[in-house]
Amino acid sequence: MFLAREGKIALDPQAIMAALYRLTPGEAALVKALTNGTTMEAFAEARQVSLATVKTQLQSTFAKTNTRRQSDLMRLAYSIAR
């Protein structure tokens, strides 16, 4: 699989994380939003879901990526984005 071609990213980091860690579309969207600096509250409002739903998605994402904190998850996401 080619991740880059002629200096351009062939797959976006969100798609790579979703495939590597089997994230649901909601979990992948949450990771992308968090890496873009969106708060969980703003993400919940934009997706029209409760904050509890977003927190559940985040906990599920932690479990799938073997991370424990949001900072660990962001470090993982940024390392994939390179």
Secondary structure, DSSP 8 states (H G I E B T S, - for coil): --SEETTEESS-HHHHHHHHHT--HHHHHHHHHHHTT--HHHHHHHHT--HHHHHHHHHHHHHHHT--SHHHHHHHHHHHH-
